[in-house]
Amino acid sequence: MKSLKDIDLKQVNREILEHVLKLENKFVYDGTETLWTPEEINDNIGRKISKNELTYIPKALSGEGTLKITITPNKKNPSVKLNEAFSGKSTAKTVLELIISECALKHGFCKIDKELFGPEILFERGLVVRLGCQKGVQLIQNTSSENGVKIALSIDSFKKIFYPKTNLLDAFNNFIGESGSLEEASEMFKEVMIKRISSKEILVFKEFGGSKDEPIAFVEENNNEVLLKDLEIIPNQIVPVSNLCEELKKKQGNLNIVDSNIKYQDIVEIKNELQLQNPITENFGITVDEKPVKVNCKILPKPQIVALGQISFDDETTAFNFDENTRFLLLAKIDNWGIVYKDENNDVDKFIEEIQKDMAKMGMESHPPVKIPVDSLEMNIDEWTTIFTDKKLTFSLVIYEEEKIYEKLKLVENLTPGLRIQELKLEVMNKIIEKTDNAWMNLCLKININNGGLNYRVSMSDLDVLDINRKNILVIGLDVSHPTGKDHLGQSNQPSVVGITSNYSANPNIFSSEFFYQTSRKEMIDEEGFKKSMKIVFEKLQKNRILPDYIFILRDGVSENQYDMVNEKEFKFMEKFILEEYYKNKEKPRFVLMIMTKKHNTRHFLKDESGNVQSLSPGSFIEEGTKKDLTQFYIAAHKSVNGTCQSILVTILVNKSDISKEDAAKFIHRLCYFNQTCMKPISLPDPVYLADSIARHGKLVCTAAKENGKITDYDLEKVNSTLSHIYKHCQNA
C-alpha cells in the first residue's frame, strides 16, 4: 500500500531550492544534498521558508512552522573538472548527466527513477501517454577524435501510460464513459495518490462508491468518503500495468512495438524536447553536437545448418526451413507418451493421426499415445500427478483452451522424475489438423528436443579452435532472476533463482538447463550452488567426453557497475573450484568470460542514401562506439519480427584464449542459431537465452509450490531440496 513516503521528495526539495537560490541558469541539483555551480560560491546561503510558501504537495512534509535551509561550500571536494570525464572519473560523468537534464526538468519534464518523461499526450479514456527516455553519458572509443575517445550521450525512447493531472471527477467521467463500471474504474485508479484541493492533504485512493452518476471516493486513511470534485490527482504517476484492463494492457505493449522509422523519430523527438543545448549547458561551458554518431557495421555471414537433408534460407530474415525430404539430425526415443484432453473434444483422434504422420515425416518413430480424457482440467497437483504416474508416462501433451494450468503443470513436471509435459492450445491443435500454417512443425521441433533428440546443428568448422563440434569446448550460460513485488515493484522474500545451462552431453550441440535458489535479490551467484552445478556438469563430461580445453562463461543480466563483482569475486571462485577439483596435475583450460547485455541505451539504425531508416540487418557486428577501457562489441544476429531490432552489447571481461573481438562475435553469432524450436537466429546466444528461461521457470515453480502447499515458506534449504534438481541430485549422490 502506498503512503506519504511515496511522494517524490526530490521534487519537494527542488521547489524549496528554487525559493532559496535565485541563480536562474547557474546551478544543477541532484534533488538530495548536492548542487553544482559553474562559479564558486564563497559564502554560506541561508534562509527560512514557511511551508505555506510551497505549492508542491507541502503536506508531504510533516510538522508545522518553518524550514531552515543552509547551503555551504563543500570544502572536502570543492570542485570537479568536467574534462576529467575523459579519464573516466565517475563524478565528472555524473555532473555532466545532471547538466544535460536540468533544463528539461525546469520545463515540464519529470524524472521517475532513472527515466525522464516529456509532456502529456491524450491517450484513451482520459488517460495520457508520455514519451520518455533513458540516457547516460559514456566515454566511447572514437578513432576520429584527437585522443581516441569521445564523450557521448546514449539515449533510448519508450512510452508509458500516466494518470492525467486533473480533477478526479473529470478523470472518472472520462474513463468510465457510457459502458464502464465502478469496479473497473476502482481497479484502474487503485492506490493512485490524490490531494484535497482545499487543504492539499495527501490521500491514497482505495475504491469508488455511490453510483456512476454520483460517485464518491473511499480513501485509505480511515476509509473516509470524499467527493470526487474535491480531489485532484497528484501529477507524474505512471499507471501500474496490473491496474490496466486487458485491452489497455495490449495497447500499452503496442505503444513500444514500432518499426524502425517511428522508433528513430521518437528518439529524435525526445532528444529535441530535452533541449540539450541551452543556457544551463552554456553556463557550464558545454557544447552539444546533436548529430548521431556514425559507426561502421560488418555483416557476419549466416552459418551452414546441418540436418539429414537440405536446408533452405530466407536471405532477408536468415530464417531457414527443412526441404521436403529433410529429417531431424538425431531422433528422440519416446518410451511411453500420452495426451490429456477434455472428453468433450471430438477431434483428438484426427489430431493423433495427423501428428504421428508429421512425426514420421521428420524421422521420429513412436507408439500411439495413451489417450486420457478428463471431465475438467481444473485439477489439483496430486490429481495431475496421479494421471501421469498411473500411466507411467515419460512425455505428455495436455490440450487446453483457456484454462490457467501452465503453472500447475510445470510444478507437476518438476516434482515427477523423468516426466516432460508440453501444453498445446486447442486452436493450435486445430491448425495442425487442418495444416493451415507451420504449427505441426513447431510441435515436432519441441517433441524431439524435449525427449532427447537434436533437430539440427550449426556448422562451426570455419571457426577453427572455436568449433564446438570438436567436443573440447564447454559453454556455461548463467542468469539470475529476482523476485518482484506487485507490478515489478516493492518487496518480496521469495528467493532469487540462478539458471545455468551447459553442453555436457555426448553431442556438444545439446544444452541442458537446471536451476537453483539463492538469497532473495542477491545478484552474485551463490558459490555453493555453483559448485553443486559443476559437480553434475563434470560428472557428465567425464562420462560422455573429454575434459574441455576451453571454458566459455556467458553471463547475463549484470550492469556495468557490477562488472568488478562478476570478475573479481564470482569468476574467481568459479575458476578456482573448477581448476582445483578437476584439473589437478592436468593442463589448465583457457577461460573466457563474456557479459551479454540486452537492455542498454544505445540504439543502432541503418540509414540509406535516401534518408530511410531501417533496423540492423541480421548478423550486424559493430566494434565502434563502445566504452573506453573495455573490450566490447555490439551484435544483432536476428531480424526483429515486431518492432525495432535491438543489438546486444557483449563485454569480454576475461580472455585467456586471446581470441579477437571478431572471432568472439562470430562465436556468439553462431550460438544465436542454436535454439532448437524456432529455425532462425534469436536475439541472444542460446545458452544465455536458456539460462534466462530456466531461471524464470524456477521462479514460476517456486510460486506454484507455495500456492499449492508443496512448500510452506521460503526457507532456502527446504526450497532447494524440494524443487532444485541440482540439489536433489547431490543429495542422492
N, C-alpha and C positions, 0 to 999 in steps of 0.2 A: 504494500500500500504506500502511496506517495505521502509526503509530509512537507513541511516548510523547508526541510533541508534540501529538497529537490529544486528549490528556487536557484536560478543562475546568479550566484553571489558575485561572480566576476562582473556581471552587468551592473549590479548594485555598486561594486567598487568603482567601476568606470564612471558612473554618474557622480559619485562622491568626488572623484578626482577632477571631473570637469568643473565642479564648483570651486575646487581649491586652486587648480592651476589655470592660469589664463595665458598659456603659451601657444595656443592655437595649433599650428602645424609643426611644433618644435619638440615633440616628445612621442615616444611609443611606450605602451604599457602592457605587461603580461597578465593583468587582471588580478594579480595577487599582491606581491610585495616589492616588485622591482619595476622601475621605469628607466628609460634611457633618453638622453637629450643629445643633440648634436654639439651643444656648447656646455661648458662646465657651469654648474650651479654651485656657487661657493657658500651661500648662506642657507641656513635651515628655513624651511617654509612651514608655517603652522597656521591652523585655522580651526575654529569651532563652527560646527554646522548643525542646525536643527533638523530633526528627522522630517519635520513638516516641509522643509525646503525641497525634499526629494520627490520626484514624480514617479519613479520606477519602483513599484511594489515595496514601499517603505515598511510594511508590516513584516517583511522578511527579517527585519532587524528587531530583536526583542528589546523590551525596556523603553523608557521614555527619556526625555532630557536632550542632551546634545552629544555630538560626536566630536572628539578632539583628534584632528588629523595632523600628523607631523611627517614632513619629508626631509630626510637628511642625506647628505652626500655619503656614498659608500666608500669609506676610507680603505677598506681591505682590498677592494677591486674598483678603483676609482674610474677606470676607463677600459674600453675594449677597442682594438683596432680592427676595423671591418676587413682590411686586407689580410688579416690572419685567417680568414676563411679559406684562402688559397693553400694554407698549410694544414687545413682540415680541423682547425680549432672549433670545437662544438659551440662555445659561447658566441663567437662571431657569426656562425651559421644561424643560431637561434635568434640573434638580434636582426639579422637580415630578413629572416622569415617574418618577424614581427613588423618590421618596417614596411614590407610589401603588403601586409594585411591591414595595417592601421587605417588607411584611408577608406577601405571598403567597410570596416566596422563602424566608422563615423558617418557613413552614408547609406544606411539601411540594411547592410549585411548582418547576419547573426552567426555566431560561432557555437557549434554544438560538438563537444569533444574536440576532435581534430578536423572537423568538417566546417566549411564556410557555405552559407546559403544566401542567395540573392533575393530579390523582391518576390512577392506573392503573385501567382498566376491562377486565375479561376479554373477549377478543375470540374468536378461533378458534385451535385447535391450539396452545394455550398462549401465544399472542401476546397483547399487550394494546393497547388504544387509549387515547389521552389526548386530552381536549378541550383545545384550545389557542386562543390569540388573538394577533392583532397589534393594537397600540393606539398611540395617540400623543396628546400634549397639543397642542391647537390653539387659536389665538386667532381666534374666529369673529365675524362681524358679527351683531349681535343688537339689533334695534330696541327691545326692551323693557328693555334694560339702561341704566343711568344714563349711561354713557359710550359707548353704542352697540356695545360689544364684550363678549364673554363668553369665559372660559377653559373649553374643553370637552374632553372625552375621547372620541375616536373609537375604536371597537372593533369588530372583526370576528372571528368564530369559525371554527374548522375542526377536523377530527380527523385524527390521524396514527397509524400503527401503530408500536409500540415493541417492543423486546425486553423480556421481563419481568425484573424484578430478582429473580433466583433462582439456585439451583444449576444448573450447566449440564446435569447429568444429568437433573434434573427437566424442564428446558426441552426437552431432546432427546426424552425419552419422551412428553411432552405433544404435541410437534409431529409426531413420526413415527407415533404411534398404531399401528394394525394394518396399514395399507396403505402407509405412507410408505417411502421408500428412503433409504439413506445418502447417495446422490448429491443427492437433493432437499434433505435436511437440511444437507448441506455448502454447497449454494448459498444456502440461507436464512441460515445463520449466518456466511457468509464475511466475514472481516475484522472480526467483532464483537470488541470489547475485553473481555477477561476477566482475572481475577486469581486467583492461588493463594490458597486460604483460609488456608493456614498462614503464608505469608510476605508476603501481599498484593503479590507481584510481578506487575507488569502484563505481559500477554501478548496477542498478536494471533492469533485463531483462523484456521487455514488450511483444514482439512477433517477429516471423521470417517473413522476406520478401524475395523478389527475387524469386528464384526457388530452387528446390531440388538440382540441380547441382551447383548453385551459390547462396547460401543463404546469407542473411545479417541479422544482429540483430538490432532491434529497442530497445532503452533503455528508461527508464522513464525520464531521465534528458533531457529535450528539444526535446524528440522524435528523438534523433540523430541516424543515421545509423552507424553501426560499423561492420567491417569484423570479421567473427567468429574466424578466425585463430589468431586474435589479442587479444582474450579474453580467460580468464581462470575461471573455476568455483571455487569459494571460498569453501574450504573443510568444512565438518561436517554439511551439510544441509540435513535435513530429507525432503523427498518428501511429500507434503501435500496429504492426501488421496483424497481430492477434485480434485487434478490435475491428478490423475490416471484414465486411461480408465477403463471400466467395467471389462475387462479381468484381468488387473493388480490389480484392487481392490479385486477381488476374490482371486487372488494368494497372495496378502498381508495378507488377512484374514487367508488363509490356512497355512501361514508360522507359525502361532502360535496355530493352532489346530493340535496338535500332541499327539501321545499316550504317556503313562507314561514313557516308556523306553527312548524315544527320549527326552522328557522333562527333565528327570533326567540327561541324558548325556549332554544336553545343559547347565544345571546348573553347572555340574562338569567342563565342558569346560570353561565357563566364569569364574568360580572360579579359575581354573588353570591359565588362561590368566591374571588374576588380580595380580598374584604373591604375595599373601598375606604375605608370609614370605620372606622378602627382606632386603637389607641394611638399608632402612629407618626405618622399624619396629624394626630392631635390635638396631639401634642407640637410639631409644626411649625406649629400654628395653622391647619390646613386643614380646611374643611368640604366634604364631597362631597354634592351633590344628585344622587341616583341615578336620578331620573326622566328618561326620554328627552326630548330637545329637540323641541318641536313646530314644524313649518315649514309654510308654505303651498305648495301644489302646483297648478300650472296644467296642463291637458291641451291640448297642441297638436293642432289638427285634422289628420286624415290627408289627404294630398295627392291630387290627381287624377292617375291613371296613364293615359298616352296610348299606345294601340296602334291597330291597324287593326280597330276594332270596340269592343264594350262590355266593360267590366271590372266585376266584382262584388267587394265587400269583405266580409270577416268582421268585424263590428263589434267583437267581443271581442278578437281577436288582431291586427286590422288587416292580416292577410294578404289577398291578392287573387288572383282567378282569371280566366282568359280565358273569356268566354262561348262558346257552341258555335261560332259562325262568326267569332270574332276571330282575327286573324293577327298575326304579328310585325311590328314597325314598319318595320325595314329588314332586307332579306333578304341572307344571306351568299351569296357566289358560291364554290362548291366546284369547283375545276377537275378534280382527279383524286384520288379518295379510295379507301381500301381497308379491308379487315377482316382482321386476323391472328387465327388461331384454331387450336386443336389439331385435327388432321384426324379425330379420333375424335368430334368434335362434329357430330351429325347434324341439329341444329336451326338451323344457320346460315341456310339458305335461307328458312325460316319467319321468322327474325328480320329478314333483309334485306327481305322482303316487308312485314312489319309496320312497320318503322322508316321505310321510304320512304313508306308511306301516312301515317304520323304527320307526317313532314316536310312532305309535300304539304298536309296539313290545316292546318299553320301557315304555309303560303305558300311554303315552300322547294322549289326545283326542283333535282334532281341526277340525274346519270347513275347507273346501278347501280354499287356499289363493286366494286373488284377484290378477288376472294376469294384469300386467301393462307393455305392450310392448311400447318401445320408439324408435325413429329413431336413437338417439345418446345419449350416457351417458355424453357427454361433455356439461353439462348444468350449468347455474349459480345457486347461492344459492337460490334465490327466486323461480326459476323453480323447483328445487328439493323439496323445502318446499311445494309448491303447490301440487305436486304429492302425497305427504304423507298426507297432511291435507285434501285435497278434498275427499280422500277415508277414512278419519278418522282412519288411521292405528295406531295401538299400537306397531306393530313389522313388520319389513320388511327385506326380503333378497334382495340384489342387486347383480346380476350376471354380472361379468365384465371379460374382457380378459386382456388387457394391459393398459387400461385407468388409468390415475392418478386421482382417485376420492376419495381416502381414506380421505384426509384432509377435503374436502368439506362435505362429508357425516358425519364426526364426528362433524363438526360445525353445520350442519342442525340438527343432533340429539341433540346437546347441546341447541339449540335455540327453539326446539319444545318439549314442556312439554309432558311427557307420551309416547314418541316415542323411540324405540330401533331399531338400524339398524345393520345388520350383512352382511358384504361383503362376497361374495363367488366367487372364481375364476372359470372360465369356465372349466378348466381342472379338478378341484375338483368336479364340478357338474357331469362331465362325469364319474369320478371314482365312484360316488355314484350310477349312473345309472347302471354301469357295475359291481359294487361290487368287484372291483379289489383290494381294501385294506380296511382299517378301517375308511375311510373318512366319511361314513354315521354315525358312532358312534360319531366321533368328532363333527359333526354338531349337532347331537341330544343333546350332552352334553351342547353345547353353547346355543341352543334354550331354553332348560329347565332352565338353571341357569339365563339366561338373561331375562327371563319372570317370575321370582319369585319362581322357583322351587328349589329343592335341590336334586342333583344326588345321593349322598351318604353322610354318616357322618363317622367320625373317633371315635372309642370307646376309652374313656379315663377313664373308671371306675376304672382301677387299679392304677390311679394316685391320688386317694383319694381327697384331697381338691383342687387339680389342675384339676379336671374333669369339663370341660366347660359345659357339659350337665346338671350339677346341676343348671345352669342358674343364678349363683351368681358371675360369673367372667366376667368382661368387659375387652376386649383386644383392645387396640388402637395402630394401626400401623401408623407411621409418616415418611415422607421423604420429602426432599426439592430438587427440580430440578431447576438448574440455567440456564439462557440463555447463549448461546455461540455465539461468533463471527464466522467468517469463519473458517471452519475446526477445530472447538472447540478452537479457539484462538481469541484474540482480544476482543474488547468491544462490548457490546450490552446494550441498555437501556430497553429492554423488561423485564417485571417483572419476578421475580422468582415465582415458583409455589410450594405450600405446598399440598402434597397428604395425605389424612387422611382416615383411614378405621377403622371400629369398628363393633362389633357383637351385635347391639342393637335390632335386630329383636326378634320376639317371639321365633323363633328357634335360639339358640345361636351359631349354626354352620354356619349361614349365615352372611357373612361380606359385609357391604355396603361401598361404596367408594365415596368420594367427594374431591373437591379441592378448594383452594382459592389462590389469588395472593398477593404477598407482595413485599417490596422494592427489586430492582434488586440486585442479588448476595449476599443477606443477608442470612446467614445460620441459625441464631437463629429464631425460629418460631415466627411469629407475634402474640402478645398477644391478640389483638382484634379479629383477625381471628380465633384463637383457641377458644376464648370464644363463638363466634357465632357457631362454630362447635359443641361445647359441649352442647349448648342450644338445638340443634337438637337431639344429641345423648341421652341426659337425658329426653327430651320430649318423645322420642320413648320408652326409657326404662321404664319410669313411666306408659306408656300406655300398653306396652307388657309384662313387667316382674317386678321383684323387684329391688330395688337399689342394686348394686353389693357390695359384701363383699371384693372382691379383684379387684384391677385395675392394669393390666399389660400394661405398655407403652413400645412398641418396636420401637426404634428409629434407622433409617438407615442413612448412608451417612455422619457420622461425624468422624473426625480423632482424634487421642489421645490428641492432643493439644487443642481440643475443648471440651473434657470431662468436664472440670470445668465449661465452659459456659453452657453446657446442664444441668449439675447437680445443679449448684448454681443459675442460672438465669432462664433457661427455665422450668425445672421441678418445681422450687419453685413457679412460678406464676401459673402453671397448677394445682398443688396440692392445693394452696391457693384458687383459684377460685372454684374448684370442692367442697372443704370442706365447704366454706362459702355459696355457692349458693344452694347446695343440701343436705348437711349433718348437718345442724344446729340442735342441740339437738338430734342428732342421733349417733349411734355407727359409728365411722370412719372406712372407708375402709382401707385395707392394700395395700400400693402401692409397685410395683416392677418396676424398670426402667432398661431396658437392651438395649445395643447398639449392632447392628448387623454390622459386617464389612466383606464384601466380598473381597474387594481389599486390600490385605496385602501382605507382602513379604515372609511369612512363607509358605513353601511347605511341605506337608507330603506325604510319599510314604510307601508302604508295600514292604518288601524285603524278599523273601523266602530263604530257605536253599541253593538253587542252585544259588542264586545271582540275580534272575529275579526280576525286579521292576514292581510293579503294582500300580494302583490308590487305594485310600482308598475304602474300602467296604462300601456299603450303611449302614447308621446307626453308623458310626465310631464316637466315643466320646473320646476326648483326653484332659486330665487335665494338663499334664506336659508341660513344655516349655513355659508357659505363663508368663507375666510380673510380676515382684515383686511388691507387694503392691496393686495389682488389683485383683479382683475376676473375673477370665476369664476361658474359655474353648473353645476348637475347636470342631466343629461338622460337619460331612458331611452326610447329610441324603440321598443324591441321588447318582445314578451312572451316570457318565458323558457319554452322547451319543457320543459326538465328543470331542476329546482331552483328557486332564487330569483333574481329579476331583480336585476342589479347595475347601477346607474346609472354613466355615465361622467362624470368631472369635466373640464370644459372651462375652460381658463385662457387668457385673451386677454392676451398679452404686448405685442403691437404692434397698434395700431388707428388707422391713418392714414386710414381711411374713416369714422371716427366712427360706426360702427354701434352700436346699442343692444344690451344683453345679450339682450333678447327677440328682436330681429331675427337676431342671431347664432345663437340657439338654433333659430329656425325654419330657418335655412340649414343648420345641422348636421343637424337632424331630417330635412329633405328628402334630404340626401346619404345618410342611412341607408337610403333606399328605392332607391338607385341600383344595388344589386347585381343582376346580370342572371341569376342562376342559382337564385334561391330564391323569388321572388314574395312577399316580405314584408320588413318592415324588419329590419335586422340591428343588432347592439349598438354598432357603430362606424360612423362615416361611411365610405362605400365607398372613397374614395381612401386612407384610413388602413388599412382592412382589406386592401386590395390591396397596399399597401406592405409591410405585415407579412407577407402571404402570399408575395410575391415575394422578400422578404429570407430567409425560411425556405427557400424553394425554392432560392435561391442557395447557402445553406449545405449543403443536401442534394446539390446538383450538385457542389459542391467536394469533398465527402466521396466521392461516387461516382467522380469523376475521379481522385482519389488511389488509390482501391481498384482501379480498372481501368486504371491506368498511363497516363492521359492527361495527368497532371501528376506530376512526380517529387517535388516538395517544395512548400512554401507560399511561395515567392518571389512577392511581390505583383505585380511587373511581369508575370511569366510567367502567374500565375493569371488576372489581368485580361485579358491579351491572348488567352488561350485560352478563357475562359468568359464574360466580360462582353461583351454585345453593344454596350454603350455604348463601351467601349474599342476594340472591333473596328471599329465604325462610324467612329470618329475616325481610326483608322489607315488605313482605306480612303479616307476623305475626304482 
